[in-house]
């Protein structure tokens, strides 16, 4: 057998697939079951790495297998391209963020195509496309009008270098994953989705997901976090504070053995103590550094 030559063979078949539009999802066909393959969208940093190759090769295997079994497969590609990381990267380089982002997308698209992935490129979009985020904004307004969106202050992880909010997963050993800066805890006014209105229904309906692994259902149930307990107030000895300190517990039967009540470092009572106690102020300041996860 002749030695496999990827530089000759692979461009040949990529051209053949493109000419035949081989990977475009077909129109609805009752004789062919539908199958949707979607990998996580890449952030358009400008270069592929082996993590990209691993991720999209695995999805491609599934898409090709299902297509070979007669499924009508939709296997699209998109770009997670919206937000401050793109703007910060563009400012570092002194270029326009839109031009920087779309140039990166073009470069990464060409590299993905060299991998010969069975992607339906007619379905491609970027999250910074007006057509995409315009629909998101319309959806947000629909939720707002139905009372499912509200605004309040909440504690966030703040990266003082990137000037952006970070998810708990983006805080590593108390530092921002990109900048390496020490993360601060801040209270910011922000928008919330009222998903707790659906907590009971979501938890109850997990029982109907018969083909889901048990560990995944347990993770989802813990994430939703149904909790049954009691709210009440401990009274202050100070008569100027008649309302007391409200607490919540799932074990009210253990209250008679309670030794103390703890408050969070960002609680108004902690701020009062810190105002007159330098040691407490130093402790509160130390607590502001790090993630806002429950474990922290």
CORGIHU-V269611 format. One record per residue. RES is the residue in three letters. PHI is phi in whole degrees, 0 to 359 (* if undefined). Layout:
res->RES phi->PHI
res->RES phi->PHI
This chain:
res->UNK phi->*
res->UNK phi->289
res->UNK phi->295
res->UNK phi->295
res->UNK phi->243
res->UNK phi->297
res->UNK phi->292
res->UNK phi->264
res->UNK phi->289
res->UNK phi->290
res->UNK phi->300
res->UNK phi->301
res->UNK phi->282
res->UNK phi->297
res->UNK phi->296
res->UNK phi->295
res->UNK phi->295
res->UNK phi->293
res->UNK phi->296
res->UNK phi->273
res->UNK phi->51
res->UNK phi->293
res->UNK phi->251
res->UNK phi->289
res->UNK phi->296
res->UNK phi->283
res->UNK phi->293
res->UNK phi->307
res->UNK phi->217
res->UNK phi->304
res->UNK phi->278
res->UNK phi->238
res->UNK phi->295
res->UNK phi->274
res->UNK phi->216
res->UNK phi->245
res->UNK phi->246
res->UNK phi->221
res->UNK phi->268
res->UNK phi->302
res->UNK phi->294
res->UNK phi->281
res->UNK phi->278
res->UNK phi->283
res->UNK phi->280
res->UNK phi->112
res->UNK phi->217
res->UNK phi->281
res->UNK phi->226
res->UNK phi->294
res->UNK phi->297
res->UNK phi->297
res->UNK phi->301
res->UNK phi->299
res->UNK phi->299
res->UNK phi->278
res->UNK phi->292
res->UNK phi->296
res->UNK phi->297
res->UNK phi->294
res->UNK phi->300
res->UNK phi->295
res->UNK phi->298
res->UNK phi->293
res->UNK phi->298
res->UNK phi->293
res->UNK phi->296
res->UNK phi->294
res->UNK phi->273
res->UNK phi->96
res->UNK phi->283
res->UNK phi->273
res->UNK phi->264
res->UNK phi->251
res->UNK phi->230
res->UNK phi->268
res->UNK phi->222
res->UNK phi->212
res->UNK phi->225
res->UNK phi->277
res->UNK phi->242
res->UNK phi->253
res->UNK phi->123
res->UNK phi->294
res->UNK phi->305
res->UNK phi->293
res->UNK phi->293
res->UNK phi->296
res->UNK phi->296
res->UNK phi->292
res->UNK phi->294
res->UNK phi->300
res->UNK phi->263
res->UNK phi->68
res->UNK phi->234
res->UNK phi->288
res->UNK phi->298
res->UNK phi->294
res->UNK phi->297
res->UNK phi->298
res->UNK phi->294
res->UNK phi->288
res->UNK phi->296
res->UNK phi->296
res->UNK phi->299
res->UNK phi->299
res->UNK phi->294
res->UNK phi->289
res->UNK phi->299
res->UNK phi->296
res->UNK phi->291
res->UNK phi->297
res->UNK phi->295
res->UNK phi->296
res->UNK phi->285
res->UNK phi->71
res->UNK phi->288
res->UNK phi->274
res->UNK phi->263
res->UNK phi->274
res->UNK phi->289
res->UNK phi->290
res->UNK phi->260
res->UNK phi->293
res->UNK phi->205
res->UNK phi->242
res->UNK phi->291
res->UNK phi->267
res->UNK phi->291
res->UNK phi->302
res->UNK phi->299
res->UNK phi->276
res->UNK phi->287
res->UNK phi->296
res->UNK phi->291
res->UNK phi->297
res->UNK phi->295
res->UNK phi->296
res->UNK phi->296
res->UNK phi->301
res->UNK phi->296
res->UNK phi->299
res->UNK phi->295
res->UNK phi->298
res->UNK phi->295
res->UNK phi->269
res->UNK phi->77
res->UNK phi->263
res->UNK phi->233
res->UNK phi->214
res->UNK phi->239
res->UNK phi->201
res->UNK phi->277
res->UNK phi->209
res->UNK phi->277
res->UNK phi->225
res->UNK phi->272
res->UNK phi->246
res->UNK phi->268
res->UNK phi->288
res->UNK phi->272
res->UNK phi->284
res->UNK phi->56
res->UNK phi->211
res->UNK phi->276
res->UNK phi->243
res->UNK phi->288
res->UNK phi->304
res->UNK phi->291
res->UNK phi->267
res->UNK phi->256
res->UNK phi->242
res->UNK phi->52
res->UNK phi->80
res->UNK phi->235
res->UNK phi->294
res->UNK phi->294
res->UNK phi->265
res->UNK phi->274
res->UNK phi->79
res->UNK phi->286
res->UNK phi->294
res->UNK phi->281
res->UNK phi->253
res->UNK phi->267
res->UNK phi->227
res->UNK phi->257
res->UNK phi->232
res->UNK phi->285
res->UNK phi->210
res->UNK phi->267
res->UNK phi->232
res->UNK phi->261
res->UNK phi->278
res->UNK phi->289
res->UNK phi->296
res->UNK phi->299
res->UNK phi->249
res->UNK phi->300
res->UNK phi->295
res->UNK phi->296
res->UNK phi->297
res->UNK phi->294
res->UNK phi->296
res->UNK phi->284
res->UNK phi->299
res->UNK phi->295
res->UNK phi->276
res->UNK phi->274
res->UNK phi->294
res->UNK phi->267
res->UNK phi->278
res->UNK phi->299
res->UNK phi->301
res->UNK phi->294
res->UNK phi->289
res->UNK phi->297
res->UNK phi->296
res->UNK phi->299
res->UNK phi->295
res->UNK phi->296
res->UNK phi->292
res->UNK phi->293
res->UNK phi->296
res->UNK phi->75
res->UNK phi->294
res->UNK phi->218
res->UNK phi->243
res->UNK phi->190
res->UNK phi->226
res->UNK phi->251
res->UNK phi->200
res->UNK phi->236
res->UNK phi->277
res->UNK phi->278
res->UNK phi->272
res->UNK phi->284
res->UNK phi->279
res->UNK phi->296
res->UNK phi->283
res->UNK phi->240
res->UNK phi->287
res->UNK phi->283
res->UNK phi->78
res->UNK phi->252
res->UNK phi->285
res->UNK phi->227
res->UNK phi->227
res->UNK phi->215
res->UNK phi->270
res->UNK phi->230
res->UNK phi->298
res->UNK phi->291
res->UNK phi->264
res->UNK phi->296
res->UNK phi->290
res->UNK phi->258
res->UNK phi->293
res->UNK phi->259
res->UNK phi->200
res->UNK phi->240
res->UNK phi->258
res->UNK phi->242
res->UNK phi->291
res->UNK phi->295
res->UNK phi->261
res->UNK phi->288
res->UNK phi->305
res->UNK phi->294
res->UNK phi->295
res->UNK phi->296
res->UNK phi->297
res->UNK phi->295
res->UNK phi->298
res->UNK phi->293
res->UNK phi->240
res->UNK phi->227
res->UNK phi->301
res->UNK phi->294
res->UNK phi->295
res->UNK phi->298
res->UNK phi->295
res->UNK phi->294
res->UNK phi->299
res->UNK phi->297
res->UNK phi->295
res->UNK phi->292
res->UNK phi->288
res->UNK phi->266
res->UNK phi->121
res->UNK phi->283
res->UNK phi->257
res->UNK phi->292
res->UNK phi->298
res->UNK phi->298
res->UNK phi->297
